[in-house]
Amino acid sequence: MDAVLTCMVDERIGPGELNDRFIALVKEFFGCDGAVALRTPEDALKYALRCLDFQQDQKIMISALAPAWHIQAIESLGYESIVLDVDEATGLVTPEIVHQGMLEGGRLLLLHETMGILPDVDGIVELGIPVIEDISKSAGAALPGIEENGKPGKARKAGSFGVFSILGLEEKDVITAGGGAVLMAPSRREWVVLKRYVDQVAKTALLPDINCALGWIQLKEFNRNESTRKEIFELYQRSCMSGRHKMFVRGNGASTENGPVVESGEDVQKDSPLSTSTMCAFPLILSSSFKDVKQYASKKDIEIRLAFEDSVIALREEELSSSCIRAKSLYLRAAVFPLYPRLSHSQVAKIVKVLGTLP
């Protein structure tokens, strides 16, 4: 709040110095070669597609659990989408699912990393199609690097796998600036192309300093906030040990399309797959009615919501019901509980107690 108020007092609200400082921090945090902060995620996608010279008659693949803006932006830009079903254990698209989409004409993947979980990115990249990575929920997640000799190497961060990457800054994204998005070029080759467009971007399309101030401080404090979220996440998970609800599998390549869902009570170790994903939310795949669970939580003054209420499948449920069966099931059964770094001890304790007694 201090950063935002300082920006207002200085009367430097439009895109300027803080936009530059925010981009500098983005480059340092994600290790990308270049980036631009824009007013909307749709703008970020538009410029990514221009850089790729993606033709209007080619189809873009998206996950049914991706945010609804994916399909809305694709259609508004004049492209056709192919909506992919997901692995029910992870909520992610798999190489096999993407390959099937390619057989249906998909020529580019807009890869959403559901609930902060990284997919089998190596398997997807090996399919040989361009990937635009949406890290709005997975910023901060990383996969362990492996050297050619098999020894541990430098970790590979979310945002480094696609030809371009989009970091959404909307209200429910893991890093928020009250709106907007950052388009990142992971390496110099992509940045050289993107910079040609960045130099011509209208000032009205750039993210204003007042938003950049909020994004800058959130990114600067990200590691501390994420550490707190992980501590709360583990408390929540342990409280579900006696329950019958399930959680998503976390960890690259940890499941197959019909693989098992991890029981919610399974303990978390520091070196487990949980440590490679981002704790953007605490989702549970309910074995009972969402309505019943919501009513129970509401009686304890805890607000929960459907995890994918703003997703593609939610927007086009009737149209996609038959082709995205697993995604529809998760849309109807997955709920998220409050998970914020500034929850008080008493609030966390209350939620822990409720999670242990859910109907």
SEVEXZA-324470 format. One record per residue (C-alpha): chain; y, z, x; residue in three letters; residue number from 1. Coordinates in pm, 1 decimal, decimal comma. Each point is the difference from the previous one (the first is absolute). Last residue first. Layout:
! residues N
[A [Y Z X] ala NUM]
...
This chain:
! residues 359
[A [-3351,4 545,5 -1909,4] pro 359]
[A [201,6 85,2 311,7] leu 358]
[A [-61,4 350,4 138,3] thr 357]
[A [28,5 -44,1 375,3] gly 356]
[A [285,5 -247,7 -33,2] leu 355]
[A [191,6 252,0 -211,1] val 354]
[A [-25,5 270,2 265,3] lys 353]
[A [111,5 -234,4 276,4] val 352]
[A [293,8 -113,4 -216,2] ile 351]
[A [116,3 360,6 -46,4] lys 350]
[A [-41,4 78,7 368,9] ala 349]
[A [204,0 -307,7 93,4] val 348]
[A [279,1 109,0 -234,1] gln 347]
[A [-5,0 354,8 136,9] ser 346]
[A [12,3 -124,4 358,8] his 345]
[A [301,3 -215,4 -85,4] ser 344]
[A [-25,7 -378,1 -20,4] leu 343]
[A [231,0 -152,2 258,7] arg 342]
[A [-252,0 -232,5 162,9] pro 341]
[A [-81,0 -157,5 -336,8] tyr 340]
[A [-341,2 -49,2 -159,1] leu 339]
[A [3,3 25,3 -379,8] pro 338]
[A [-331,4 -113,3 -153,6] phe 337]
[A [-114,5 -358,3 -43,1] val 336]
[A [-243,8 -129,2 -261,6] ala 335]
[A [-268,9 -269,1 18,6] ala 334]
[A [-204,7 -66,1 -314,0] arg 333]
[A [162,4 -286,7 -196,1] leu 332]
[A [135,8 -193,5 298,9] tyr 331]
[A [-319,3 70,6 192,9] leu 330]
[A [-211,4 -159,9 -274,0] ser 329]
[A [240,7 -293,8 -21,5] lys 328]
[A [-30,0 -56,1 374,7] ala 327]
[A [-378,4 1,8 -25,9] arg 326]
[A [-3,5 -252,5 -285,0] ile 325]
[A [246,6 -245,5 152,7] cys 324]
[A [-114,0 -333,3 -148,4] ser 323]
[A [-65,8 112,1 -358,5] ser 322]
[A [299,8 229,7 -40,3] ser 321]
[A [248,3 -228,8 177,6] leu 320]
[A [190,0 -156,8 -292,5] glu 319]
[A [-11,1 309,8 -219,8] glu 318]
[A [111,2 230,1 281,0] glu 317]
[A [284,3 -217,1 131,0] arg 316]
[A [268,6 259,7 80,8] leu 315]
[A [-245,1 285,8 54,2] ala 314]
[A [-225,2 -226,7 209,2] ile 313]
[A [299,2 -97,5 216,8] val 312]
[A [84,2 364,9 61,6] ser 311]
[A [270,5 235,2 -128,5] asp 310]
[A [-236,2 243,8 -175,9] glu 309]
[A [-236,9 -6,2 295,9] phe 308]
[A [-41,3 369,7 77,7] ala 307]
[A [26,6 103,0 -364,5] leu 306]
[A [227,9 299,4 -17,9] arg 305]
[A [-3,5 374,9 58,9] ile 304]
[A [256,9 265,6 -86,5] glu 303]
[A [-89,4 361,8 63,4] ile 302]
[A [143,0 265,8 -233,1] asp 301]
[A [-340,2 172,6 -45,8] lys 300]
[A [-25,9 -129,3 -356,6] lys 299]
[A [91,6 -341,6 140,0] ser 298]
[A [-305,3 8,7 228,6] ala 297]
[A [-236,9 47,4 -295,9] tyr 296]
[A [175,1 -269,8 -203,6] gln 295]
[A [-17,5 -243,0 292,8] lys 294]
[A [-369,4 73,0 53,3] val 293]
[A [-79,5 -60,2 -367,3] asp 292]
[A [203,4 -323,0 -13,3] lys 291]
[A [-157,0 -125,3 324,0] phe 290]
[A [-339,9 36,6 -166,8] ser 289]
[A [-281,7 127,2 219,9] ser 288]
[A [-160,2 -112,3 325,4] ser 287]
[A [341,5 -42,8 156,3] leu 286]
[A [66,8 -190,6 319,0] ile 285]
[A [240,8 237,4 172,1] leu 284]
[A [309,5 -105,5 191,9] pro 283]
[A [215,9 220,7 224,6] phe 282]
[A [296,0 -209,5 108,5] ala 281]
[A [162,1 -167,7 303,2] cys 280]
[A [-235,5 178,8 237,0] met 279]
[A [-20,7 -278,9 255,7] thr 278]
[A [-333,3 -102,1 148,4] ser 277]
[A [-159,0 42,7 342,9] thr 276]
[A [-43,8 379,5 -22,9] ser 275]
[A [-207,0 -36,5 -315,3] leu 274]
[A [-252,8 -204,4 198,3] pro 273]
[A [-105,5 330,3 161,0] ser 272]
[A [122,4 127,0 337,1] asp 271]
[A [199,6 290,3 -148,4] lys 270]
[A [-289,8 92,7 -226,8] gln 269]
[A [13,5 -9,9 -378,6] val 268]
[A [-259,1 166,6 -218,6] asp 267]
[A [-174,8 -188,3 -279,6] glu 266]
[A [107,5 157,0 -328,9] gly 265]
[A [125,5 -317,8 -163,3] ser 264]
[A [-332,4 -175,5 33,2] glu 263]
[A [38,2 -314,6 202,0] val 262]
[A [-54,4 -316,8 -202,2] val 261]
[A [-315,7 -185,2 90,3] pro 260]
[A [-11,3 -367,2 98,0] gly 259]
[A [-11,4 -291,3 -241,3] asn 258]
[A [254,2 -214,0 186,6] glu 257]
[A [-93,8 157,8 329,5] thr 256]
[A [153,2 313,5 136,9] ser 255]
[A [154,9 154,3 307,7] ala 254]
[A [126,9 -328,2 146,7] gly 253]
[A [325,7 165,4 104,6] asn 252]
[A [19,3 360,7 -117,6] gly 251]
[A [49,7 175,6 -332,3] arg 250]
[A [-246,6 -0,1 -288,8] val 249]
[A [188,3 67,6 -322,0] phe 248]
[A [-51,2 329,9 -174,6] met 247]
[A [-230,9 123,8 -273,2] lys 246]
[A [5,8 236,4 -297,0] his 245]
[A [-288,1 233,8 -74,9] arg 244]
[A [158,9 322,7 122,8] gly 243]
[A [-145,3 275,7 214,5] ser 242]
[A [152,8 -126,8 321,0] met 241]
[A [329,8 -99,7 -161,2] cys 240]
[A [197,2 281,1 163,6] ser 239]
[A [-98,5 -132,9 341,8] arg 238]
[A [172,8 -328,1 -73,9] gln 237]
[A [321,8 161,7 -117,1] tyr 236]
[A [21,8 214,5 311,7] leu 235]
[A [-69,6 -306,7 215,0] glu 234]
[A [274,8 -196,8 -172,7] phe 233]
[A [246,8 286,7 49,5] ile 232]
[A [-61,6 -1,2 375,6] glu 231]
[A [17,6 -379,6 4,2] lys 230]
[A [332,6 2,4 -184,3] arg 229]
[A [142,3 249,6 250,9] thr 228]
[A [-100,0 -220,2 294,1] ser 227]
[A [146,5 -299,7 -182,1] glu 226]
[A [334,4 177,3 -37,8] asn 225]
[A [13,7 82,5 370,8] arg 224]
[A [-99,9 -351,9 100,2] asn 223]
[A [245,2 -161,2 -243,2] phe 222]
[A [313,3 194,1 94,2] glu 221]
[A [166,5 -295,6 175,7] lys 220]
[A [-138,0 -236,0 -264,2] leu 219]
[A [143,8 210,5 -278,9] gln 218]
[A [331,9 35,4 185,5] ile 217]
[A [33,1 -374,9 48,9] trp 216]
[A [-105,3 -89,1 -355,2] gly 215]
[A [264,9 229,8 -146,8] leu 214]
[A [274,2 -136,0 225,9] ala 213]
[A [-126,0 -355,9 -57,5] cys 212]
[A [60,7 42,7 -372,8] asn 211]
[A [366,1 93,6 54,1] ile 210]
[A [22,2 -264,9 271,1] asp 209]
[A [-72,9 -279,7 -246,3] pro 208]
[A [-323,5 -203,4 32,1] leu 207]
[A [81,6 -364,9 70,8] leu 206]
[A [2,0 -260,6 -279,5] ala 205]
[A [373,7 37,7 -70,6] thr 204]
[A [71,2 -75,6 364,8] lys 203]
[A [-150,0 -345,9 -45,9] ala 202]
[A [-292,2 -69,0 231,7] val 201]
[A [73,9 -279,4 251,8] gln 200]
[A [-69,1 190,9 322,3] asp 199]
[A [-307,3 152,3 -162,8] val 198]
[A [-136,8 -349,5 -71,6] tyr 197]
[A [-1,4 -108,6 363,3] arg 196]
[A [-112,6 352,2 92,0] lys 195]
[A [-322,6 -46,4 -198,8] leu 194]
[A [-120,2 -287,2 219,5] val 193]
[A [71,7 173,9 332,1] val 192]
[A [-140,3 319,9 -150,4] trp 191]
[A [-338,4 -161,3 -71,5] glu 190]
[A [-54,1 -99,8 363,7] arg 189]
[A [150,0 326,2 125,8] arg 188]
[A [-265,0 215,4 -166,6] ser 187]
[A [-37,7 226,7 -303,7] pro 186]
[A [271,6 -168,7 -210,5] ala 185]
[A [116,8 252,5 -256,9] met 184]
[A [157,4 -37,5 -344,2] leu 183]
[A [156,5 327,5 -110,6] val 182]
[A [34,0 80,7 -368,1] ala 181]
[A [251,4 114,7 -259,1] gly 180]
[A [33,9 295,6 -232,8] gly 179]
[A [85,1 371,1 -6,7] gly 178]
[A [-50,8 4,8 374,9] ala 177]
[A [-362,2 101,7 -27,4] thr 176]
[A [-275,9 44,9 255,0] ile 175]
[A [-340,9 61,5 -162,6] val 174]
[A [93,2 -232,9 -284,5] asp 173]
[A [49,3 146,7 -347,4] lys 172]
[A [379,0 -49,0 -23,3] glu 171]
[A [18,9 -331,5 184,1] glu 170]
[A [27,2 -52,0 374,7] leu 169]
[A [-265,3 -270,2 36,2] gly 168]
[A [-112,3 -77,3 354,5] leu 167]
[A [-101,1 -366,0 11,4] ile 166]
[A [-198,8 -142,1 289,5] ser 165]
[A [-10,8 -346,3 157,0] phe 164]
[A [-285,4 -187,9 167,9] val 163]
[A [-203,3 302,6 -105,8] gly 162]
[A [-185,0 257,9 207,7] phe 161]
[A [281,7 194,4 165,8] ser 160]
[A [149,3 158,6 -311,7] gly 159]
[A [-248,0 284,7 -13,5] ala 158]
[A [-33,9 123,0 354,9] lys 157]
[A [-260,2 -87,2 260,5] arg 156]
[A [-76,2 297,1 226,1] ala 155]
[A [2,0 -70,0 374,0] lys 154]
[A [-345,4 -3,7 156,2] gly 153]
[A [-319,5 203,9 -6,5] pro 152]
[A [-269,7 -135,8 233,9] lys 151]
[A [-234,4 -280,5 -103,2] gly 150]
[A [51,9 -208,7 312,2] asn 149]
[A [205,9 -248,3 -200,9] glu 148]
[A [232,3 284,2 -103,7] glu 147]
[A [-20,6 165,6 -340,7] ile 146]
[A [303,7 102,8 -204,2] gly 145]
[A [-26,8 267,8 -266,4] pro 144]
[A [140,0 -116,8 -332,8] leu 143]
[A [340,3 112,3 -120,1] ala 142]
[A [180,9 127,5 -308,1] ala 141]
[A [371,6 72,6 39,0] gly 140]
[A [110,2 -231,1 -279,2] ala 139]
[A [-294,6 -30,9 -241,9] ser 138]
[A [165,5 5,6 -343,2] lys 137]
[A [274,0 -261,4 58,0] ser 136]
[A [-212,0 -166,8 266,1] ile 135]
[A [-21,0 -342,4 -167,8] asp 134]
[A [-157,2 -231,7 259,5] glu 133]
[A [65,8 -372,1 -22,8] ile 132]
[A [-324,1 -164,6 110,3] val 131]
[A [-37,0 -365,0 102,0] pro 130]
[A [-357,4 -132,8 -29,9] ile 129]
[A [-268,2 -6,6 270,6] gly 128]
[A [-276,0 204,0 -161,7] leu 127]
[A [-1,6 206,6 319,9] glu 126]
[A [317,8 173,6 -120,8] val 125]
[A [-193,1 143,8 -295,7] ile 124]
[A [-284,9 134,0 211,7] gly 123]
[A [242,1 154,3 246,6] asp 122]
[A [202,4 151,3 -282,9] val 121]
[A [-293,9 185,8 -151,9] asp 120]
[A [237,5 187,5 -228,8] pro 119]
[A [255,2 270,3 91,8] leu 118]
[A [45,0 277,8 -254,4] ile 117]
[A [354,9 112,1 -91,9] gly 116]
[A [-80,5 14,5 -371,0] met 115]
[A [-73,3 -372,5 -13,2] thr 114]
[A [83,4 -215,0 301,5] glu 113]
[A [145,8 -311,4 -164,9] his 112]
[A [-80,3 -325,2 178,1] leu 111]
[A [195,9 -306,1 -111,4] leu 110]
[A [-270,6 -249,5 93,5] leu 109]
[A [65,4 -370,1 56,2] leu 108]
[A [-192,4 -320,3 -76,4] arg 107]
[A [-186,9 94,5 -318,7] gly 106]
[A [-171,6 -302,1 -158,0] gly 105]
[A [-292,1 151,3 -193,9] glu 104]
[A [-218,7 -3,7 312,1] leu 103]
[A [278,4 196,3 169,1] met 102]
[A [-24,8 263,8 -270,5] gly 101]
[A [-371,1 35,9 74,5] gln 100]
[A [87,9 50,4 364,9] his 99]
[A [248,9 270,7 -100,5] val 98]
[A [-271,8 187,9 -189,9] ile 97]
[A [-240,1 -23,3 293,7] glu 96]
[A [267,8 106,4 248,2] pro 95]
[A [64,8 305,6 -218,6] thr 94]
[A [281,8 73,6 -247,5] val 93]
[A [83,4 367,3 -27,2] leu 92]
[A [-40,2 273,0 -263,9] gly 91]
[A [-227,6 180,1 244,8] thr 90]
[A [-324,8 69,4 -184,8] ala 89]
[A [69,0 -245,6 -283,8] glu 88]
[A [31,3 -291,3 240,5] asp 87]
[A [268,9 -214,4 -155,2] val 86]
[A [52,2 -296,0 -234,1] asp 85]
[A [222,4 -283,3 116,4] leu 84]
[A [293,4 -157,4 -184,0] val 83]
[A [59,6 -361,3 100,8] ile 82]
[A [370,1 -79,6 -16,9] ser 81]
[A [196,7 -317,9 -62,1] glu 80]
[A [335,7 -57,5 166,3] tyr 79]
[A [343,2 -75,1 -147,0] gly 78]
[A [200,1 277,1 166,9] leu 77]
[A [17,1 186,8 -331,9] ser 76]
[A [-379,5 -21,8 -22,4] glu 75]
[A [-57,4 156,0 341,0] ile 74]
[A [263,5 266,7 -65,1] ala 73]
[A [-156,5 104,9 -331,5] gln 72]
[A [-351,1 -0,6 147,7] ile 71]
[A [92,2 229,6 286,8] his 70]
[A [254,1 199,8 -204,4] trp 69]
[A [-289,6 143,4 -200,1] ala 68]
[A [-104,8 223,2 287,4] pro 67]
[A [-340,9 -91,2 146,4] ala 66]
[A [-304,8 124,8 -189,9] leu 65]
[A [-108,0 -351,0 -109,0] ala 64]
[A [24,3 -98,7 364,7] ser 63]
[A [189,0 -314,5 96,6] ile 62]
[A [-91,7 -353,9 104,7] met 61]
[A [269,7 -267,1 32,2] ile 60]
[A [-67,0 -358,0 -107,8] lys 59]
[A [133,7 -321,0 158,3] gln 58]
[A [190,8 -263,3 -199,5] asp 57]
[A [338,0 148,7 91,6] gln 56]
[A [-61,2 -34,2 374,1] gln 55]
[A [21,6 292,2 241,3] phe 54]
[A [242,7 -83,5 278,9] asp 53]
[A [-116,1 322,4 166,3] leu 52]
[A [358,4 107,8 60,8] cys 51]
[A [86,2 -92,2 -357,7] arg 50]
[A [-288,8 210,3 -129,5] leu 49]
[A [120,9 301,8 198,3] ala 48]
[A [356,0 -57,9 -125,1] tyr 47]
[A [-106,6 9,8 -364,6] lys 46]
[A [-229,8 298,1 52,8] leu 45]
[A [286,2 206,4 143,3] ala 44]
[A [232,7 -104,6 -282,8] asp 43]
[A [-264,1 111,1 -253,0] glu 42]
[A [-23,1 335,8 178,5] pro 41]
[A [368,4 47,9 -90,6] thr 40]
[A [336,6 68,1 168,1] arg 39]
[A [-98,1 -112,3 349,0] leu 38]
[A [-51,3 169,0 336,7] ala 37]
[A [-82,8 -248,7 278,7] val 36]
[A [-255,4 38,3 277,0] ala 35]
[A [-83,9 -91,1 359,2] gly 34]
[A [-261,8 45,5 271,1] asp 33]
[A [-206,8 259,1 -182,0] cys 32]
[A [-107,5 329,0 158,9] gly 31]
[A [-14,4 174,4 -336,0] phe 30]
[A [214,9 302,7 85,3] phe 29]
[A [224,4 -161,5 262,1] glu 28]
[A [62,4 -315,7 -202,5] lys 27]
[A [66,8 204,5 -314,2] val 26]
[A [238,6 225,8 196,0] leu 25]
[A [203,6 -299,5 117,8] ala 24]
[A [-1,4 -138,0 -356,4] ile 23]
[A [144,9 326,9 -131,4] phe 22]
[A [269,0 2,9 266,7] arg 21]
[A [101,6 -357,0 -88,6] asp 20]
[A [15,2 78,2 -371,9] asn 19]
[A [196,4 311,6 90,9] leu 18]
[A [261,1 -212,1 180,0] glu 17]
[A [57,1 -246,7 -282,2] gly 16]
[A [-129,4 -80,4 -346,7] pro 15]
[A [231,1 146,0 -267,5] gly 14]
[A [75,2 372,1 -43,3] ile 13]
[A [238,0 68,6 285,9] arg 12]
[A [250,2 223,4 -178,3] glu 11]
[A [-30,2 260,6 277,4] asp 10]
[A [-44,4 261,9 -271,6] val 9]
[A [-273,8 -209,4 -163,2] met 8]
[A [-195,8 -45,3 324,9] cys 7]
[A [35,5 368,7 76,9] thr 6]
[A [-133,0 76,4 -348,8] leu 5]
[A [-307,4 -217,6 58,7] val 4]
[A [-78,9 157,9 337,3] ala 3]
[A [55,5 350,3 -137,8] asp 2]
[A [-237,5 -76,7 -289,8] met 1]
